[in-house]
Amino acid sequence: MQYYIIGDEDAVLGFGMVGVKGRSVETAEQADSAFRGAIGDSSIGIVIITERAADLIRPQVNQYLFREKFPLIVEIPDRTGPVEGRSDIRKMVNEAIGIKL
């Protein structure tokens, strides 16, 4: 099972330094092409996509997230930080279980 990163140039370069292949995207068309290629490759088990890249193709990402089980799609912040107004995983867990981590 392989990982694949879709995001800005810095994210792709950073993950590439530890052996994760990926594609740098700037437009919705590039993001869509990279996303379709990644989910269509049976050797890829986890697709890591930056929040801003995912927002470029939000309908496709959400449709896939709610319909498919594999590969796993993981959204991460890019180098500029999390998207404003979006809860981070720690906050969501705290709210779900009622215990502060």
DAHUVEN-V884651 format. One record per pair of residues at least 12 apart in sequence whose ideal C-beta (glycine too) atoms are under 10 Angstrom apart, sorted by the first residue. I is the first residue (numbers start at 1). GAP is how many residues later the second one is. D is the distance in Angstrom with one decimal. If there is no record, write none. Layout:
BEGIN
I;GAP;D  I;GAP;D
END
This chain:
BEGIN
1;41;10.0  1;42;7.6  1;43;7.7  1;44;3.2  1;45;7.1  1;69;9.6  1;70;8.2  1;71;9.5  2;17;9.3  2;18;8.0  2;19;7.2  2;36;9.8  2;39;8.1  2;40;10.0  2;41;5.3  2;42;5.2  2;43;6.4  2;44;7.8  2;45;9.9  2;69;9.1  3;12;7.5  3;15;9.2  3;16;8.5  3;17;4.6  3;18;7.8  3;19;8.3  3;35;9.9  3;41;7.4  3;42;7.4  3;43;4.9  3;44;7.8  3;45;6.2  3;68;9.2  3;69;9.7  3;71;9.1  4;16;7.0  4;17;5.9  4;18;5.6  4;19;8.0  4;30;8.5  4;31;9.7  4;33;8.6  4;34;4.7  4;35;9.2  4;37;7.4  4;39;9.2  4;40;4.7  4;41;8.9  4;42;7.3  4;43;5.2  4;44;6.9  4;45;8.9  4;67;8.0  5;15;5.3  5;16;7.5  5;17;3.3  5;18;7.7  5;19;9.0  5;29;9.4  5;33;9.1  5;41;9.6  5;42;8.0  5;43;4.7  5;44;7.5  5;45;8.2  5;48;9.4  5;69;9.7  5;71;8.8  6;16;6.1  6;17;5.7  6;18;8.3  6;19;6.0  6;24;9.0  6;25;6.6  6;27;9.8  6;28;4.7  6;29;6.2  6;31;9.2  6;32;6.5  6;41;6.7  6;42;7.2  6;43;4.4  6;44;7.2  6;47;5.3  6;48;8.1  6;50;9.7  6;51;9.3  6;55;9.9  6;67;9.7  7;15;7.2  7;16;8.5  7;17;7.1  7;18;6.9  7;24;9.0  7;27;9.2  7;41;7.6  7;42;6.3  7;43;3.4  7;44;8.8  7;45;7.5  7;46;4.8  7;47;8.8  7;68;9.7  7;69;7.8  7;70;9.8  7;71;5.8  7;72;9.1  8;16;6.4  8;17;7.7  8;18;7.7  8;42;6.2  8;44;7.2  8;45;7.2  8;70;5.2  8;71;6.9  8;72;8.6  9;15;4.5  9;16;9.2  9;17;8.5  9;69;9.9  9;70;9.5  10;14;8.7  10;40;9.4  10;68;7.2  10;69;4.8  10;70;9.4  11;13;7.9  11;14;9.9  11;37;8.1  11;38;9.1  11;39;5.3  11;41;9.5  11;42;8.2  11;65;7.7  11;66;9.3  11;67;5.5  11;68;6.9  12;12;4.5  12;13;8.6  12;22;9.7  12;36;9.8  12;38;9.2  12;41;9.9  14;65;8.4  15;33;6.9  15;61;9.7  20;26;9.3  20;28;7.4  21;17;9.5  21;20;9.9  21;23;8.7  22;12;7.9  22;16;8.5  22;25;9.2  22;26;7.7  22;27;9.3  23;12;9.2  23;14;7.6  23;15;8.0  23;30;9.4  24;29;9.2  25;24;9.1  25;25;8.8  25;27;9.4  25;28;5.4  25;31;7.2  25;32;9.1  26;27;8.9  26;30;8.7  27;29;7.1  27;30;10.0  28;25;9.4  28;27;9.4  28;28;4.4  28;29;5.8  28;30;9.6  28;32;9.4  29;27;8.9  29;28;9.2  30;23;8.8  30;26;8.3  30;27;9.6  31;18;8.1  31;19;9.6  31;21;9.3  31;22;5.1  31;23;7.8  31;24;9.0  31;25;4.3  31;26;4.8  31;27;9.9  31;29;8.5  31;30;9.0  32;24;7.8  32;25;5.1  32;27;10.0  32;28;6.3  32;29;9.9  33;24;9.7  34;13;9.2  34;15;8.5  34;19;8.0  34;23;9.1  35;12;7.4  35;14;7.1  35;18;8.4  35;19;8.5  35;21;9.3  35;22;5.9  35;25;6.1  35;26;7.0  35;29;7.9  35;38;8.8  36;21;9.3  36;24;7.9  36;28;9.7  38;33;7.3  38;35;9.0  39;21;9.2  39;22;9.9  39;25;6.3  39;29;7.5  39;31;9.1  39;32;6.3  39;34;8.1  40;31;10.0  41;30;8.4  42;28;9.2  42;29;8.9  43;28;9.5  44;26;9.4  44;27;5.3  44;28;9.7  45;25;7.0  45;26;5.1  45;27;6.8  46;24;9.4  46;25;5.8  46;26;4.8  46;27;8.0  46;28;6.3  47;14;9.4  47;17;9.1  47;24;5.3  47;25;7.2  47;26;5.1  47;27;7.1  47;28;9.6  48;24;9.3  48;25;8.3  48;26;5.1  48;27;8.1  48;28;6.0  49;12;7.1  49;24;6.5  49;25;7.3  49;26;5.7  49;27;7.5  49;29;9.9  50;25;7.2  50;26;5.9  50;27;7.0  50;28;4.1  50;29;8.8  50;30;9.5  50;33;9.4  51;24;5.2  51;25;6.9  51;26;5.7  51;27;6.8  51;29;9.7  51;30;9.4  51;31;6.7  51;32;4.6  51;35;6.7  52;23;9.6  52;25;8.5  52;26;5.5  52;28;7.8  52;30;9.9  52;31;6.7  53;22;8.8  53;23;9.8  53;25;7.7  54;19;8.2  54;20;9.9  54;21;5.2  54;22;9.4  54;29;9.2  55;20;9.2  55;28;6.9  55;31;9.6  61;12;6.6  61;14;7.9  75;14;9.9  76;13;9.9  89;12;9.8
END
